[in-house]
Amino acid sequence: MQTYDLVINGGGMVGLALAGALKTSGLRIAVLEGQWPVRSLGDIADNRVSALSLASQRILQRLGAWQGIEARRLQAYRQMEVWERDSFGRIGFDARDLDEPELGHIVENRVIQLALLDALEGAANVTLLCPANASELQRLDEQAVLTLEDGRHLAAKLVVAADGAHSWLRRAADIPLTSWDYGHHALVATVRCAEAHGAVARQIFTPEGPLAFLPLWDAHTCSIVWSLPPERAQALVACSEADFNRQLTAAFDACLGLCEVQGARSAIPLTARVARDFARERVALMGDAAHTIHPLAGQGVNLGLLDAAALAEQILNMQRAGEDIGLLSSLRPYERWRKSEAARMLAAMEGLKRLFAGNHPLKKLLRGVGLLATDLASPVKQRFIAAAMGLEGELPALAKDEKF
């Protein structure tokens, strides 16, 4: 039996962020992961990227991971443009309106994960176990015990589910999940555009669903996230590159000229999920294990990193007070805090999705007027920008513009 204070099930971005936030705490921490990412990066970007907000950047900077991201590759975006096809409605956002150098950064998920691993090097209190997969959970009065597939046993005051949307640990703890199908798949790919992206993130709302072009480190390359009905998404994954390029360019109103796909295309089913409980006795959930949202605003990973920062803050508070970090009563403040923020984000994404659904002329007219009015109303527009940058809501100390 190996004994720890904290075991994190999942060594992705969110799980490693929690370990990084506690690496100087003195707590004995183990991180379980089935497979670490390949360290060498190809010439073509990975399909899975994240739009990191300013709040997420602050968290990663304080964890010592930002320098690892900068040493690899990232792209700042300073403006955002959003419009609807065949409509006069359009809105633009500019970092200068908030006196900031950029609105955020587009970074490959693997780059973030590798940078977090680098930041954990030399942390004497953090043990990385890989390959390691849990197969059984027992929750006892004073500890939880995880049995691994290879027969090892790990005991801890608290085990944390950071193992994604299909979380094994969430199921093992018998935590119910509320979910609904968005009825769309997200088609993701890397494309090269004839015209330079100019460090602008762009999104067009089409009758089929939103299509986002996220700028990458190469001036002519973007990562796309195209929300489509499942059959349409699968057809576009299977069609020839020439046919895909033609249809993508047309869907994007040829905004950046001819688009040419680079590498593989994939389609990911979109489902909203929220766990009924974010904490149980000896168990806490965070990131996609606790909630998943529609990618149209790119806030999924930002929500998860805020979970990690908030849970670290609560654990440190309990440690300073000499309290048991695994008791449900100790975890309640984290649960209330992050469930509230997740619910707010889920509601906002559902509202946006419904607002831009349908192609009725009257509804399109109202949407167009609404976009133009928002674009002209400076205070309202600045609220939108602040929310996109992760500066709205109750922020953990790691995400604030102050000393942690």
N, C-alpha and C positions, 0 to 999 in steps of 0.2 A: 504494500500500500504506500503510494507516494502522497504526501500531504501538502496542500497549498492553502493560501487564504482565498485565492480567486482562480477559477479555471474559465477561460474564454473558449467557447466552442466555435471556431471559425477564425481563420487568419486572413480574411479579406481586409478591405480598407477600414471598415468600421471596427472590427475586432482588434486590429493592430493599433488603431487610433486610441482605443481604450487602454491597451497595454502601454502605449507610449505616454499617455497622460498620467499613468501611475508608476512609471519606471523609477522615480526617485522617492516613492512613498515608503519603501521598505517592506511592502506587502509581497508575499511569495505568490508569483503569478505564473500560470502555465497557459500557453496558447496552443490549441489543437487545430491542425490543418491537414487535409488529405493530400494536397500537392502544392508546392510553392511555384510561383510563375517563372517562366523562362526569363533569364536576365538580359539576354541580348535582344535588342530591338531591331526590327526589320526596317527597310526603306519605306514601306507602306504602313500607315498607322493602323493600329488595332481598331476593330469596329466598335468596341465598347469604350466610349469616352464619357466624361462628365463635365458639366459646366459648373466649375467651382465658384461659389459666391465669395464675397469679401469676408464674410464670417468664417467660411471654411478655410480660406487662406490664412486668417489669423490663427485658427486652431492648428493648422499644419506647420505654420511658422513656429509656434510655441512648442510644438512637439519635436522640432528640429528636422522635419521632413521636407520643408519647402526648398531647402538648398539642393536636396537630391532630385526634386522635380525640375528645378531650374537647370541642374547639371545634365539632365536628360533632354526633355523637350516639352514645351507648353506654348500656348498662344493666348495672349491677352485679347479680350474684345472690349472695345471702347464705346461701341454703339450697338443698338438693337433696332431692327426695322421689322414691323409686323403689319401685314396687310391681308385683305381678302381678295380672292380672284374675282374678276368681273365686278368690282365694286370700287367706289371712290374712297372707302374707308381705309385709313392708314394711320399708324402711330409710330413715332420714333423716340428712342431713349438715348441719352448721351451722358457719359460719366461726368462731363464738365458741369452738368446741372447740379451735381452734388459735390463739386470740387474734389473729385477723385480721379486718379490717373486712368482707371479702367473700371468696367462694370463687373468683370470676372475673368476667369481663365478657362480655356478648353484643354483638358488633360486626359490622356488615356488612363483608364482604370488601372492597367498594369503598371504604369509609371508611378501612380500614387502608391500602389501596394509596395513596389520595390523601394521607393523612397522611405516609406514607413519602416520597412525591414532594416534599411540602412540605419535609421535613427535609433533602432533598438539594439544595435551592436554594442556590446560592452555593458549592457544593463544586467547587472549581476542578479537581480531579483526576478528576471523574466526568463522562463524556459520555453523555447519553441519546440514543440513536438510534431514532427512530420516525417513520414506519413503517420497520421493518427486519426482514427475514426471511432467515435463513441457508439456503443451498441446497447447499453443499458444504463438507466438512471435510477438511483435510490435516494429518496429524501428522508433523512433521519432528523432527530430533534436538534442536533448540534452541528450537523454537516450534511452535505450531499456527496454521494459516491457515484462516480462514473466508471463503468467498465468499458474498456476499449476492445476493439475487434481482435487484437493480438493477446488479450487476456490480462493486460495490466489494469490496475485499479488506481483511481485518483480520487482523493478526498479533498473537499474544499468547503469553506464556510459559505461560498456563493459560486454558482455556475451561471455563466452568461451566454445566452443564445445570440451569436453573431453569425449564424450559419445560413443566412439567406431566406428567400421567400418560401422555400419548401423546408423550413427548419426542422431538422430531426429533433432537436432539444425541445422545441415548442410542442411537438407532438408527444414526446416522451413525458413531458410535464402535464399532458392532458389539458392544454390551454385552448379553448375554442377559438375559432377564427370566423369572422364575418367577411365575406368576399362577394364581389360581383364582377362579371365579365364585361369589359368595356366594348366587346364586339369588334375589336380591332387587333391587328398585329403591328408591331413596330418593325419596319424594314430598315435595317442599318447597313451602311456601307461607307467606304471612302471614295470620294470622287475628285477628279481634277477638272477645274473650270477654265475656260478660255480667258476669262477676266479675273483679275486679282480680287480677293475678298475684302481687302482694305480694313482688316480687323473688325469687321461688322458681323454680328450674329443676325441671321435673317430667318423669318418664319412666315409662310404663306398658309392661309386657311383655304382649303379647296373643298368642294362638295364631298369628296371621299374622306377627307381628314387633313390634319395639319402636316406640313412638310417643313422641317427645319434644316438650315445649312449652317453648320457650326465651323468657324474658321480654325484651321490647323496651322502648324508652324511654317509650312510652306505657303507662300503668298497666293498660290493658285489651287490649293487643296483644302477641301472641306470634309467634315464628317456629316452624313445626313441621317436624320431620324424621320421616317415617313410613316405616319399612322394611316393604316388602310384596312378595309375589310379583309378577313383571312384569305379568301379565295384569290382576291386581287393581289395581295402581298405574295402569296406562294407563286402565282403566275409570273410576277416580276422577278422573283428569285430564280425561277427556272428558265426564263427567256434568254435569248442571246444578248451579249453585251451591247451590240449595236442597237437592238430593239429597246433595251433598257435605257441606254443613253438618250435615245430619241424621246421616249416617254417621260423620263425625268426632266429633261430640258424643257419640254412643253409644260409639264406640271408646275415648274418653277418660273413660268413666264419668261424663260431665257434670261433671267435677271443677271446671271454671270456668264452669259454666252453658252456655248456647247459644253455639256457635262460628259465626262468620260469616267466610268467606274474603274476603280483600282482594286484589284484583289477580289476577295469573296464578298458575297451578299448573304444576309441571313434575316429571318423574320422571327420575332419573339412575341408570343401571345401577351396581351395586355390585360391584367387583372388587378382590380383594387382589392386590397386586403387590409384588415386591421384586427389585431388580436384583442380578445375581450379583456385580457389582463396583460399588462406589461411587466408584472411582477407577481410571483408567488413565493411562498416560504422557500428560501435557498435558491431561487431561480429569478433571473431578470432577462427581459428581451430588449433588443435594440436593433436599429436598422431595418432591413427588409424582413427579418424574422418577426418584427413587431408590426410593420406596415409597408405597403407598396402603393404607389400612386401613379397616375398617368404621367408620361414623360413630357407632356407638351410644354411645361415650364422648366424642365430640367432640374427639379428640386429634390429628386430622390436621394442622391448621395449626400447632399447638403443636410437634409433632415437626419440622415443616419449619423453623420459626423457630429451634429449637434446632440444627438442621443448619447454618443460616446462621451462627449465633453460634460454633459449634464450628469451622466451616471458616475463618471470619475469624480466630479465635484461632490456628489452625495456620498460616495464611498469615503472620500477624504474627510468630509465633515463627521461621518460616523467614526472613522478611525481616530480623529482628534478627540472626540467625546468618549472614546473607550467603549463604544457600543459594537454589538455584533453586526457586521455588515450584511449578513445573510438573512436577518429577520425581516419578515414582511413589513413590520412596523417601521423598520429602518429604510425600506425601499419605497414606501408609500409616497413620500414627497417627489421622488423621481417619476413614479408612475403617473401621478396627477399632472405633473409638469409636462411630461412628454406626450401623454395621451391627449391633452388639450391642444398642444401644438400640432400633433398629427391630424387630429380631427379638423382643425382649422385649415390645414393644407389640403386634406382630402375634399373638404367642402368647396374650397376655392377651385381645385382642379375639376371637380364635377360641374361646378357652375360654368367655368370656361368651356368645357366640353359641350354642355347643353346649349350655351349661348351661340356657339358657332356651328351647331348641328342644323341641318335642313337648308334648303335652297329656295324657300318661298320668297318672292320679290319683296313683300312687305317686311319680312324678317331681315332680309339683306339690307334693306334701306335703313331700318332701325339700327342694325349693327354698324353700318357705315357712318351714320350720324353720331352714334356713341363713340366710335373710334376717333372721329374728328374732334368731337367735343372734349374728349379726354386729352387728346394731343394739344389742345389749346388751353386747357385748364391746368396751369402750372402746379398748384398744390396737389391736385389729384394725381397728376403725372409723377410728381416726385415721390408720392406714397408708393406707387407702383414700382418705381426704380429702387426705392429703399427695400421693398419686400423682395425683389429679385436679387438684391445684393445680400440678403440675409440679415438685414438690420432692423427688421420688425419683430415684434413678439418678445417674449422673455428669454434673453440670451444667457447661456452659461458664461462664467468668468473667462474661460479660454477664448471665447468668441468676441469678447468686448475689447474696445480700444483702450485698455488699461492693464495694469500689472496684475497677473494671476496670483 
